[in-house]
Amino acid sequence: MRNTKNCMPKNWAKRAFALLLALCALLLCACAGGEAAPAENGALTLPTPTPAPVPLNGGELRMAIPTNAEETDPLKVNTKEMYSLFSLVYEKLVGIATDGTPVAELAESWSSDDEGRVWTVHLRANVYWHSGNLFTAMDVLHTFERLRDLGENSYYAICAQAIQSMLALDDTTLEVTMSQPGYASIYALSFPILEGGIAKAAPSGTGPYRVDEMSSQQVRLTANKNWWKQRPYIDTILFLERDNNDIALASYAAGQLNMVLTSNAGVGKYRQEGVTNVLDIMTQTAEMMLINDRNSSLKNASVRKALAYALDRGKIISNIYMNRAQACDVPFPPDSLAYESKSKVYDYNLARAYELLAEAGWERDEAGKLIKEGQPFAVRLLTSESSDSARSEAAQLIADQLTELGMQVELTAAAYSLSSRNSDYLDALRAGNYDLALIGINLSRNCDLTPVFAVDGAAHYGNYANPALRALAEDVMRAADQAAFRKAASALQLKFVEELPFIMLYFRLDSIVYAADIQGLADVREPNIMQTADKWYVYTNESGKAN
């Protein structure tokens, strides 16, 4: 047989390599859509990438406000929409970044004594009110005094409670003594500052936008050209009165608004490439299932863990919330600087749930029902009957999943109103008339969980008392610096998933529906969705028309 190894010409490899290069060149031309061209030396030049649009001044943002827009006092804000509006006009000493980190606003810097109780706050110099007057420490002092006088009637009551006293050392320096020592106390400086501490009929702040017109029908804001930071790009922000969020979304579809903040789970239908963007944003609303510790069966930690494994949160999030929620095993938002990733434990696992139930003495009979000492595992699941239909639907799905596990579930709904501190639902929670309860809590940005774990805490439900968990929650608040704060928060979360006093389900997501020509939205998060609005801009093409 002839040896074929030597049949090829000696220069075959070189010719094959040249052919390969030619093919690559053809492919490059094809991928570039025919735009690649040879240079004078024969080498290919690839097309230049299209540069990102350059932000320009101009344009108008149109949003919705509720029917109570005549309220001119930012300390009494009671809706997300009015919070957003006032955040553009008034500034705080200390803002809060999307990850929960305190950031400088009107306070340029701050430092504390060794305990973290007495803070020296240095204010920005040469900051002017929209009225033209100079901002000074006395404005802060008078605002704090008014905030303290308002008491529980203020949205920022928790800030006033955290501050023991405030003293103006000079025009740009404050001495603030906190009620409790610790790094977390600096969050108490996140309330809006008013000129002279007075809420005026014509609001005057130091923020990126000034009020040009204010009525119950609309509020017109214009860019503050004398802002201490760079002038905002968008010239005008117009807030138009709408009775409710559904009407606001309908107004968007009709072209009357070009941005809407909503908790509506079905907003995905508005997404249209090049026309409408839908941005999901994290909130502080933690949805959880309370466990009544008076129930002897639920008092067993293995049983509580079994329930956590038995709940298919992914199914609830996709079916009920249209993926506008994020599963989480601890009452710390997953985007928080203090979140401990090791706390992610309870993924859906029915096999593990049955193992834990068996450890607690529960077995399944021939029908798949859980039985212990001849008695079925029966529970009462309580939920709220309110305008939030998603929670009611989630409760039904949870009841179905627990029934599938083998439990007997009695689902009841009690009347609840967000605007009232008293309702059948809250009465049932306080009285312990339930075994399991689905509830949503709006957690504070400073990670303070002492109201949840302290027996006398405002958000303490479930009759569960664990001195170790309360002590760890207090350690978070007493931590001297950010590193100690994160370490203490980690310890609390790991202890939480071990003890499981209640079952964290997910954090709700809100959404922003907005026209695609509005650019620059980044680091957007509830509650202050307008925190970076000074960087937003309306993109226009060369003819000056919005794309």
RODO-2510 file (C-alpha; in nm, 4 decimals, decimal comma):
residues 547
     n   res          X          Y          Z
     1     m     0,0000     0,0000     0,0000
     2     r     0,1241     0,3437    -0,0909
     3     n     0,2218     0,5698     0,1964
     4     t    -0,0179     0,8667     0,1746
     5     k     0,1637     1,0689     0,4385
     6     n     0,4022     1,2063     0,1776
     7     c     0,1486     1,2615    -0,1041
     8     m     0,0719     1,6259    -0,0046
     9     p     0,2909     1,9088    -0,1390
    10     k     0,5444     2,0337     0,1076
    11     n     0,3835     2,3816     0,1179
    12     w     0,0343     2,2461     0,1923
    13     a     0,0308     2,3678     0,5531
    14     k     0,1176     2,7214     0,4454
    15     r    -0,1600     2,7243     0,1827
    16     a    -0,4137     2,5875     0,4318
    17     f    -0,3210     2,8578     0,6842
    18     a    -0,3597     3,1282     0,4169
    19     l    -0,7012     2,9886     0,3213
    20     l    -0,8066     2,9931     0,6883
    21     l    -0,7081     3,3603     0,7169
    22     a    -0,9115     3,4443     0,4075
    23     l    -1,2179     3,2694     0,5472
    24     c    -1,1824     3,4564     0,8783
    25     a    -1,1647     3,7845     0,6864
    26     l    -1,4860     3,7002     0,4981
    27     l    -1,6591     3,6125     0,8240
    28     l    -1,5528     3,9413     0,9818
    29     c    -1,6930     4,1299     0,6850
    30     a    -2,0222     3,9402     0,7113
    31     c    -2,0516     3,9995     1,0895
    32     a    -1,9882     4,3715     1,0418
    33     g    -2,2809     4,3919     0,8034
    34     g    -2,0544     4,4848     0,5124
    35     e    -1,9234     4,7931     0,6943
    36     a    -1,5696     4,6676     0,7516
    37     a    -1,3274     4,7963     0,4847
    38     p    -0,9633     4,7228     0,4033
    39     a    -0,7082     4,9872     0,4962
    40     e    -0,4388     5,1008     0,2549
    41     n    -0,1995     4,8350     0,3846
    42     g    -0,4573     4,5618     0,3233
    43     a    -0,5481     4,5109     0,6919
    44     l    -0,9089     4,5160     0,7992
    45     t    -1,0520     4,8096     0,9968
    46     l    -1,3530     4,7270     1,2103
    47     p    -1,6463     4,9721     1,2421
    48     t    -1,6260     5,2176     1,5329
    49     p    -1,8751     5,1347     1,8112
    50     t    -2,1651     5,3784     1,8425
    51     p    -2,0900     5,6078     2,1360
    52     a    -2,3344     5,6284     2,4243
    53     p    -2,5692     5,9305     2,4076
    54     v    -2,4373     6,2417     2,5771
    55     p    -2,6765     6,3742     2,8447
    56     l    -2,8146     6,7166     2,7552
    57     n    -3,0243     6,9633     2,9503
    58     g    -3,3935     6,9792     2,8666
    59     g    -3,7086     6,7729     2,8556
    60     e    -3,9966     6,7103     3,0924
    61     l    -4,0781     6,4235     3,3261
    62     r    -4,4478     6,3703     3,3997
    63     m    -4,5474     6,1629     3,7032
    64     a    -4,8556     6,1063     3,9198
    65     i    -4,9444     6,2351     4,2654
    66     p    -5,2382     6,1282     4,4848
    67     t    -5,5345     6,3512     4,5627
    68     n    -5,3756     6,4944     4,8805
    69     a    -5,1059     6,6871     4,6907
    70     e    -5,1999     7,0091     4,8721
    71     e    -4,9932     6,8842     5,1690
    72     t    -4,6836     7,1073     5,1720
    73     d    -4,5122     6,9601     5,4770
    74     p    -4,2474     6,6978     5,3924
    75     l    -4,2391     6,5860     5,7566
    76     k    -4,6000     6,4651     5,7213
    77     v    -4,5553     6,2722     5,3976
    78     n    -4,7769     5,9626     5,3843
    79     t    -4,7506     5,8239     5,0301
    80     k    -4,4650     5,6997     4,8127
    81     e    -4,5543     5,9534     4,5447
    82     m    -4,5340     6,2515     4,7820
    83     y    -4,2149     6,1126     4,9329
    84     s    -4,0652     6,1108     4,5821
    85     l    -4,1839     6,4654     4,5124
    86     f    -4,0495     6,6125     4,8353
    87     s    -3,7160     6,4306     4,7992
    88     l    -3,6488     6,6456     4,4914
    89     v    -3,7175     6,9695     4,6783
    90     y    -3,5771     6,9027     5,0263
    91     e    -3,2530     6,7352     5,1269
    92     k    -3,1476     6,5448     5,4370
    93     l    -2,8319     6,5646     5,6400
    94     v    -2,7585     6,2020     5,5587
    95     g    -2,8993     6,0069     5,2653
    96     i    -2,9119     5,6296     5,2278
    97     a    -2,7538     5,4567     4,9277
    98     t    -2,9230     5,1645     4,7530
    99     d    -2,7198     4,9154     4,9602
   100     g    -2,8220     5,0880     5,2827
   101     t    -2,4962     5,2758     5,3397
   102     p    -2,5309     5,6274     5,4892
   103     v    -2,4116     5,8895     5,2378
   104     a    -2,3408     6,2605     5,2734
   105     e    -2,6029     6,5112     5,1634
   106     l    -2,6266     6,8389     5,3556
   107     a    -2,3893     6,6911     5,6123
   108     e    -2,0471     6,6866     5,4504
   109     s    -1,8900     6,4655     5,7174
   110     w    -1,9513     6,3297     6,0670
   111     s    -1,7591     6,1652     6,3492
   112     s    -1,8468     6,0325     6,6921
   113     d    -1,7017     5,9747     7,0346
   114     d    -1,5782     5,6267     7,1249
   115     e    -1,9268     5,5124     7,2205
   116     g    -2,0913     5,6351     6,9034
   117     r    -2,3362     5,8387     7,1082
   118     v    -2,2248     6,2007     7,0589
   119     w    -2,1728     6,2960     6,6947
   120     t    -2,0076     6,6040     6,5501
   121     v    -2,1685     6,6846     6,2162
   122     h    -2,0022     6,9233     5,9718
   123     l    -2,2453     7,0845     5,7280
   124     r    -2,1776     7,1911     5,3715
   125     a    -2,0870     7,5570     5,3341
   126     n    -2,2335     7,7900     5,0687
   127     v    -2,5564     7,5941     5,0281
   128     y    -2,8568     7,8150     4,9510
   129     w    -3,2284     7,7715     4,9918
   130     h    -3,4486     7,8163     4,6877
   131     s    -3,5494     8,1465     4,8497
   132     g    -3,1908     8,2675     4,8180
   133     n    -3,1125     8,2520     5,1910
   134     l    -2,8032     8,0724     5,3202
   135     f    -2,8487     7,7270     5,4754
   136     t    -2,7134     7,7077     5,8334
   137     a    -2,7100     7,4790     6,1354
   138     m    -3,0045     7,6714     6,2832
   139     d    -3,2280     7,5444     6,0026
   140     v    -3,1425     7,1899     6,1081
   141     l    -3,1968     7,2638     6,4754
   142     h    -3,5401     7,4228     6,4156
   143     t    -3,6442     7,1337     6,1897
   144     f    -3,5478     6,8824     6,4573
   145     e    -3,7425     7,0737     6,7221
   146     r    -4,0515     7,0763     6,5006
   147     l    -4,0068     6,7078     6,4189
   148     r    -3,9966     6,6295     6,7889
   149     d    -4,3141     6,8369     6,8475
   150     l    -4,5000     6,6466     6,5745
   151     g    -4,4307     6,3157     6,7510
   152     e    -4,6189     6,0213     6,6006
   153     n    -4,7827     6,2527     6,3464
   154     s    -4,4614     6,2585     6,1439
   155     y    -4,3417     6,0009     5,8929
   156     y    -3,9976     6,0542     6,0481
   157     a    -4,1033     6,0024     6,4114
   158     i    -3,8456     5,7233     6,4517
   159     c    -3,5687     5,9752     6,3717
   160     a    -3,6838     6,2124     6,6450
   161     q    -3,6986     5,9258     6,8943
   162     a    -3,3405     5,8245     6,8140
   163     i    -3,2023     6,1734     6,8840
   164     q    -3,1750     6,2846     7,2457
   165     s    -3,0577     6,6399     7,1810
   166     m    -2,9077     6,8668     6,9157
   167     l    -2,6865     7,1723     6,9546
   168     a    -2,5618     7,4205     6,6926
   169     l    -2,1944     7,4888     6,7702
   170     d    -2,1673     7,7389     6,4824
   171     d    -2,3259     7,7983     6,1409
   172     t    -2,1814     7,4788     5,9912
   173     t    -2,1346     7,2480     6,2909
   174     l    -2,3800     7,0466     6,4960
   175     e    -2,3394     6,8347     6,8059
   176     v    -2,5947     6,5551     6,8095
   177     t    -2,6445     6,3291     7,1102
   178     m    -2,8236     6,0052     7,0281
   179     s    -3,0618     5,8144     7,2522
   180     q    -2,8584     5,4982     7,1974
   181     p    -2,4899     5,4680     7,1020
   182     g    -2,3780     5,2963     6,7843
   183     y    -2,3019     5,3333     6,4145
   184     a    -2,6691     5,2751     6,3248
   185     s    -2,7716     5,5940     6,5062
   186     i    -2,6436     5,8024     6,2128
   187     y    -2,9525     5,6871     6,0174
   188     a    -3,1534     5,9158     6,2458
   189     l    -3,0201     6,2120     6,0466
   190     s    -3,2132     6,1056     5,7363
   191     f    -3,5079     6,3451     5,7728
   192     p    -3,5704     6,6409     5,5356
   193     i    -3,4464     6,9835     5,6464
   194     l    -3,6814     7,2830     5,6157
   195     e    -3,5828     7,6488     5,5975
   196     g    -3,6212     7,7773     5,9516
   197     g    -3,7918     7,4467     6,0313
   198     i    -4,1150     7,5837     5,8834
   199     a    -4,3360     7,4140     5,6238
   200     k    -4,4304     7,7001     5,3936
   201     a    -4,7233     7,7235     5,1546
   202     a    -4,4617     7,7802     4,8827
   203     p    -4,2058     7,5074     4,9693
   204     s    -3,8424     7,6186     4,9773
   205     g    -3,5745     7,3533     4,9976
   206     t    -3,2094     7,3127     4,9005
   207     g    -3,2668     7,0243     4,6578
   208     p    -3,2126     6,9789     4,2852
   209     y    -3,5607     7,1061     4,1976
   210     r    -3,7621     7,4078     4,3095
   211     v    -4,1411     7,4384     4,3261
   212     d    -4,2868     7,6700     4,0608
   213     e    -4,6500     7,5721     4,1027
   214     m    -4,8338     7,3687     4,3645
   215     s    -5,2034     7,2812     4,3811
   216     s    -5,4156     6,9744     4,4433
   217     q    -5,4242     6,9153     4,0670
   218     q    -5,0573     6,9474     3,9822
   219     v    -4,7107     7,0390     4,1063
   220     r    -4,4502     7,1813     3,8702
   221     l    -4,0828     7,1567     3,9608
   222     t    -3,7976     7,3187     3,7668
   223     a    -3,4262     7,2488     3,7799
   224     n    -3,2365     7,4378     4,0494
   225     k    -2,9550     7,6062     3,8565
   226     n    -2,7905     7,7138     4,1834
   227     w    -2,7835     7,3685     4,3397
   228     w    -2,4616     7,2933     4,5281
   229     k    -2,4138     6,9913     4,3033
   230     q    -2,4317     6,9830     3,9237
   231     r    -2,7536     7,1177     3,7713
   232     p    -3,0041     6,8356     3,6954
   233     y    -3,0396     6,7502     3,3264
   234     i    -3,4198     6,7368     3,3070
   235     d    -3,5630     7,0905     3,3072
   236     t    -3,9121     7,0223     3,4405
   237     i    -4,0811     6,7544     3,6496
   238     l    -4,4574     6,7754     3,6444
   239     f    -4,6657     6,5817     3,8977
   240     l    -5,0290     6,5415     3,7909
   241     e    -5,3123     6,4394     4,0245
   242     r    -5,4518     6,0908     3,9669
   243     d    -5,7039     5,9150     4,1913
   244     n    -5,5172     5,5850     4,2068
   245     n    -5,2357     5,3824     4,0587
   246     d    -5,4560     5,2091     3,8003
   247     i    -5,5603     5,5485     3,6634
   248     a    -5,1944     5,6575     3,6625
   249     l    -5,1037     5,3545     3,4488
   250     a    -5,3938     5,4271     3,2148
   251     s    -5,2681     5,7857     3,1887
   252     y    -4,9264     5,6512     3,0938
   253     a    -5,0789     5,4383     2,8196
   254     a    -5,2614     5,7489     2,6935
   255     g    -4,9366     5,9485     2,6803
   256     q    -5,0326     6,1884     2,9601
   257     l    -4,7573     6,0601     3,1925
   258     n    -4,4144     5,9296     3,0987
   259     m    -4,3201     5,7661     3,4298
   260     v    -4,5250     5,5742     3,6887
   261     l    -4,4184     5,4079     4,0139
   262     t    -4,6350     5,1023     4,0791
   263     s    -4,6640     4,7870     4,2868
   264     n    -4,8916     4,6325     4,0234
   265     a    -4,7622     4,2822     3,9498
   266     g    -4,8892     4,2847     3,5914
   267     v    -4,6871     4,5811     3,4626
   268     g    -4,4729     4,3572     3,2436
   269     k    -4,7358     4,3982     2,9700
   270     y    -4,6278     4,7617     2,9264
   271     r    -4,2721     4,6673     2,8295
   272     q    -4,2044     4,7425     2,4616
   273     e    -3,8548     4,7743     2,3218
   274     g    -3,7726     5,1294     2,2214
   275     v    -4,1026     5,2576     2,3616
   276     t    -4,1466     5,1596     2,7280
   277     n    -3,9069     5,0271     2,9895
   278     v    -4,0124     4,8524     3,3096
   279     l    -3,7566     4,8637     3,5913
   280     d    -3,8117     4,6458     3,8991
   281     i    -3,6798     4,7940     4,2233
   282     m    -3,6254     4,6498     4,5705
   283     t    -3,8499     4,7603     4,8562
   284     q    -3,8334     4,7268     5,2346
   285     t    -4,1632     4,5333     5,2438
   286     a    -4,0840     4,1931     5,3908
   287     e    -4,3538     3,9284     5,3488
   288     m    -4,3358     3,6628     5,6191
   289     m    -4,5345     3,3835     5,7782
   290     l    -4,5737     3,4297     6,1516
   291     i    -4,5773     3,1225     6,3716
   292     n    -4,7768     3,1343     6,6931
   293     d    -4,5419     2,9981     6,9568
   294     r    -4,8381     2,9080     7,1767
   295     n    -4,9097     2,6176     6,9416
   296     s    -4,7253     2,3241     7,0979
   297     s    -4,6673     2,1546     6,7616
   298     l    -4,5232     2,4686     6,6007
   299     k    -4,3053     2,5385     6,9029
   300     n    -4,0733     2,2619     6,7822
   301     a    -3,7884     2,4130     6,5737
   302     s    -3,7745     2,1074     6,3462
   303     v    -4,1401     2,1590     6,2550
   304     r    -4,0844     2,5272     6,1760
   305     k    -3,7910     2,4361     5,9527
   306     a    -4,0000     2,1679     5,7835
   307     l    -4,2615     2,4291     5,6955
   308     a    -3,9906     2,6549     5,5506
   309     y    -3,8669     2,3733     5,3263
   310     a    -4,2233     2,2826     5,2257
   311     l    -4,3101     2,6288     5,0909
   312     d    -4,2362     2,6681     4,7214
   313     r    -4,1653     3,0407     4,7258
   314     g    -4,0536     3,0366     4,3634
   315     k    -4,4009     2,9206     4,2598
   316     i    -4,5661     3,1905     4,4716
   317     i    -4,3406     3,4606     4,3284
   318     s    -4,3920     3,3567     3,9674
   319     n    -4,7649     3,2750     3,9839
   320     i    -4,8880     3,5511     4,2145
   321     y    -4,6349     3,8317     4,1877
   322     m    -4,5272     3,7786     3,8255
   323     n    -4,1655     3,7587     3,9497
   324     r    -4,1902     4,0964     4,1242
   325     a    -4,0606     3,9651     4,4544
   326     q    -3,7274     3,8221     4,5676
   327     a    -3,7047     3,5176     4,7906
   328     c    -3,5074     3,5623     5,1104
   329     d    -3,4620     3,3537     5,4261
   330     v    -3,3869     3,6458     5,6616
   331     p    -3,5438     3,9874     5,7322
   332     f    -3,2523     4,1646     5,5630
   333     p    -3,2972     4,2739     5,1987
   334     p    -3,0681     4,0792     4,9620
   335     d    -2,9293     4,4073     4,8220
   336     s    -2,8287     4,5354     5,1665
   337     l    -2,4666     4,5823     5,2630
   338     a    -2,5540     4,3941     5,5826
   339     y    -2,7029     4,0891     5,4067
   340     e    -2,5334     3,7571     5,4873
   341     s    -2,5342     3,5264     5,1814
   342     k    -2,4710     3,2233     5,4058
   343     s    -2,8217     3,2695     5,5449
   344     k    -2,9739     3,1261     5,2267
   345     v    -3,0814     2,7877     5,3601
   346     y    -3,4432     2,7008     5,2934
   347     d    -3,4776     2,6164     4,9269
   348     y    -3,7889     2,4172     4,8396
   349     n    -3,7258     2,0553     4,9491
   350     l    -4,0223     1,8346     5,0388
   351     a    -3,8003     1,5341     5,1177
   352     r    -3,6117     1,7355     5,3781
   353     a    -3,9404     1,8672     5,5175
   354     y    -4,0662     1,5130     5,5775
   355     e    -3,7374     1,4149     5,7431
   356     l    -3,7687     1,7004     5,9912
   357     l    -4,1349     1,6254     6,0581
   358     a    -4,0437     1,2627     6,1285
   359     e    -3,7807     1,3808     6,3782
   360     a    -4,0629     1,5686     6,5561
   361     g    -4,2821     1,2560     6,5628
   362     w    -4,5098     1,3316     6,2658
   363     e    -4,5790     1,0497     6,0186
   364     r    -4,7989     1,0282     5,7095
   365     d    -5,0928     0,7906     5,7007
   366     e    -5,2087     0,5998     5,3923
   367     a    -5,3858     0,9118     5,2627
   368     g    -5,0713     1,1213     5,3027
   369     k    -5,2048     1,3118     5,6047
   370     l    -4,9687     1,4057     5,8888
   371     i    -5,0565     1,2223     6,2095
   372     k    -4,9026     1,2254     6,5577
   373     e    -5,0411     1,0166     6,8416
   374     g    -5,3564     0,9699     6,6374
   375     q    -5,4156     1,3411     6,5903
   376     p    -5,3978     1,5311     6,2578
   377     f    -5,1707     1,8311     6,2089
   378     a    -5,4355     2,1076     6,1917
   379     v    -5,3585     2,4809     6,1715
   380     r    -5,5444     2,8092     6,1270
   381     l    -5,3838     3,0330     5,8637
   382     l    -5,4737     3,4011     5,8969
   383     t    -5,4386     3,6617     5,6239
   384     s    -5,5552     4,0183     5,5708
   385     e    -5,8614     4,1106     5,3696
   386     s    -5,7602     4,4351     5,1986
   387     s    -5,7018     4,6008     4,8625
   388     d    -5,3789     4,3987     4,8342
   389     s    -5,5307     4,0993     4,6566
   390     a    -5,1856     3,9521     4,5885
   391     r    -5,1352     3,8703     4,9552
   392     s    -5,4730     3,6977     4,9732
   393     e    -5,3888     3,4931     4,6645
   394     a    -5,0472     3,4077     4,8107
   395     a    -5,2164     3,2908     5,1316
   396     q    -5,4376     3,0554     4,9313
   397     l    -5,1375     2,9101     4,7489
   398     i    -4,9531     2,8650     5,0799
   399     a    -5,2588     2,6873     5,2214
   400     d    -5,2578     2,4580     4,9179
   401     q    -4,8881     2,3782     4,9627
   402     l    -4,9297     2,3001     5,3326
   403     t    -5,2292     2,0817     5,2496
   404     e    -5,0122     1,8964     4,9985
   405     l    -4,7604     1,8457     5,2788
   406     g    -5,0330     1,6643     5,4744
   407     m    -5,1666     1,9347     5,7055
   408     q    -5,5269     2,0358     5,7643
   409     v    -5,5426     2,4103     5,6912
   410     e    -5,8259     2,6465     5,7808
   411     l    -5,7716     2,9732     5,5894
   412     t    -5,9402     3,2854     5,7280
   413     a    -5,9203     3,6480     5,6125
   414     a    -5,9777     3,9412     5,8486
   415     a    -6,0484     4,3012     5,7515
   416     y    -5,7499     4,5331     5,7374
   417     s    -5,6901     4,8945     5,6332
   418     l    -5,3447     5,0404     5,5810
   419     s    -5,4622     5,3802     5,7049
   420     s    -5,5888     5,2473     6,0390
   421     r    -5,3977     5,1213     6,3419
   422     n    -5,6972     4,9147     6,4476
   423     s    -5,8632     4,6402     6,2469
   424     d    -5,9952     4,2871     6,2837
   425     y    -5,6709     4,1581     6,1345
   426     l    -5,4444     4,3420     6,3802
   427     d    -5,6733     4,2499     6,6698
   428     a    -5,6424     3,8816     6,5747
   429     l    -5,2628     3,9117     6,5566
   430     r    -5,2414     4,0801     6,8964
   431     a    -5,4751     3,8273     7,0554
   432     g    -5,2946     3,5314     6,8999
   433     n    -5,6091     3,4027     6,7285
   434     y    -5,4176     3,2078     6,4643
   435     d    -5,1531     2,9382     6,4259
   436     l    -4,9885     3,0778     6,1129
   437     a    -5,0350     3,4302     5,9751
   438     l    -4,9243     3,5913     5,6510
   439     i    -4,8075     3,9459     5,7153
   440     g    -4,6049     4,2216     5,5510
   441     i    -4,3762     4,4510     5,7502
   442     n    -4,2023     4,7594     5,6174
   443     l    -3,8550     4,7259     5,7703
   444     s    -3,6340     5,0239     5,8531
   445     r    -3,3223     5,0953     5,6468
   446     n    -3,0958     5,0861     5,9538
   447     c    -3,1586     4,7096     6,0022
   448     d    -3,3204     4,7622     6,3421
   449     l    -3,5050     4,4398     6,4250
   450     t    -3,5446     4,5040     6,7975
   451     p    -3,9150     4,5961     6,7450
   452     v    -3,9603     4,2462     6,5985
   453     f    -3,7666     4,0440     6,8571
   454     a    -3,8307     4,2430     7,1744
   455     v    -4,1359     4,1179     7,3645
   456     d    -4,2531     4,4783     7,4026
   457     g    -4,1593     4,5697     7,0445
   458     a    -4,4085     4,7442     6,8158
   459     a    -4,3796     4,4687     6,5531
   460     h    -4,3537     4,1738     6,7914
   461     y    -4,6127     3,9175     6,6914
   462     g    -4,6190     3,5415     6,7181
   463     n    -4,5601     3,5309     7,0957
   464     y    -4,2050     3,4083     7,0303
   465     a    -3,9447     3,5149     7,2836
   466     n    -3,5759     3,4400     7,2413
   467     p    -3,3329     3,6455     7,4547
   468     a    -3,0415     3,5429     7,2306
   469     l    -3,2054     3,6817     6,9175
   470     r    -3,3026     4,0036     7,0928
   471     a    -2,9462     4,0454     7,2215
   472     l    -2,8061     3,9954     6,8722
   473     a    -3,0517     4,2516     6,7320
   474     e    -2,9340     4,4979     6,9966
   475     d    -2,5705     4,4214     6,9078
   476     v    -2,6417     4,5381     6,5526
   477     m    -2,7706     4,8702     6,6825
   478     r    -2,4793     4,9160     6,9252
   479     a    -2,2005     4,8304     6,6770
   480     a    -1,9373     5,1064     6,6871
   481     d    -1,8528     5,1201     6,3160
   482     q    -1,9576     4,9776     5,9806
   483     a    -1,7349     4,6689     6,0051
   484     a    -1,8746     4,5807     6,3482
   485     f    -2,2258     4,6572     6,2194
   486     r    -2,1926     4,4073     5,9340
   487     k    -2,0388     4,1449     6,1628
   488     a    -2,3227     4,1782     6,4140
   489     a    -2,5831     4,1657     6,1352
   490     s    -2,4257     3,8466     6,0015
   491     a    -2,4391     3,6822     6,3447
   492     l    -2,8067     3,7768     6,3814
   493     q    -2,9012     3,6318     6,0412
   494     l    -2,7212     3,3021     6,1003
   495     k    -2,8894     3,2673     6,4392
   496     f    -3,2236     3,3543     6,2808
   497     v    -3,2148     3,0700     6,0250
   498     e    -3,1121     2,8328     6,3031
   499     e    -3,3957     2,9277     6,5381
   500     l    -3,6516     3,0355     6,2729
   501     p    -3,8918     3,2329     6,4960
   502     f    -4,0946     3,3046     6,1821
   503     i    -4,0576     3,2154     5,8155
   504     m    -3,9286     3,4889     5,5864
   505     l    -4,0756     3,4480     5,2398
   506     y    -3,9665     3,7303     5,0120
   507     f    -3,9198     4,1035     4,9693
   508     r    -4,1704     4,2714     4,7419
   509     l    -4,0503     4,4592     4,4337
   510     d    -4,2042     4,7771     4,3000
   511     s    -4,1713     4,8769     3,9356
   512     i    -4,1103     5,1966     3,7443
   513     v    -4,2835     5,2133     3,4061
   514     y    -4,1239     5,4848     3,1950
   515     a    -4,0764     5,6055     2,8398
   516     a    -3,7664     5,4653     2,6691
   517     d    -3,6346     5,8133     2,5856
   518     i    -3,5772     5,8756     2,9583
   519     q    -3,2206     5,7649     3,0192
   520     g    -2,9758     5,7327     3,3078
   521     l    -3,1882     5,5431     3,5587
   522     a    -2,9424     5,3632     3,7846
   523     d    -2,9203     5,2836     4,1561
   524     v    -3,2962     5,3231     4,1876
   525     r    -3,4566     5,1826     4,4997
   526     e    -3,7556     5,2292     4,7244
   527     p    -3,8340     5,4384     4,9214
   528     n    -3,6377     5,7248     4,7597
   529     i    -3,6720     5,6351     4,3937
   530     m    -3,5727     5,9902     4,2900
   531     q    -3,2374     5,9855     4,4690
   532     t    -3,0435     5,9883     4,1398
   533     a    -3,2967     6,1907     3,9375
   534     d    -3,0411     6,4673     3,8867
   535     k    -2,8546     6,2252     3,6565
   536     w    -3,1592     6,1282     3,4487
   537     y    -3,2034     6,2887     3,1091
   538     v    -3,4307     6,2816     2,8067
   539     y    -3,2428     6,1475     2,5045
   540     t    -3,3113     6,3340     2,1803
   541     n    -3,1875     6,2631     1,8293
   542     e    -3,0039     6,5098     1,6094
   543     s    -3,3263     6,6774     1,4995
   544     g    -3,4090     6,7529     1,8613
   545     k    -3,7016     6,5110     1,8734
   546     a    -3,7113     6,2516     2,1497
   547     n    -3,6312     5,8996     2,0320
***
